[in-house]
Amino acid sequence: MKILSALAFALIAAPLHAAPFDKGDPKIGKSLHDKSCTSCHVSMFGGDGSKIYSRADRKSKTPQQLAARISGCNANTGAGWFPEEEAHVGAYLNQQYYKFK
């Protein structure tokens, strides 16, 4: 019975730990990122703005934190992305910079 309960819990909890952008398309995400994110990041960090992702003290240390940061930036900038578009941006950033599994 304990094994069955543990298995049921694992199956229910698994989606809570899955990367929130697993179904995102990095190519679409790059396009959205380049259109809506780059100019702000360049103004904050200079260069091409990518230092925001590669700096030692970066804020997003888990896929869920990255998804929350993307959602916050979406709201703060008025990008108007739908959740699917946020997932695309997350997929791009993960592929390009974060490498979360």
Secondary structure, 3 states (H helix, E strand, C coil): CHHHHHHHHHHHHHHHHCCCCCCCCHHHHHHHHHHHCHHHHHHHHCCCCCHHHHCCCCCCCCHHHHHHHHHHHHHHHCCCCCHHHHHHHHHHHHHHHHCCC
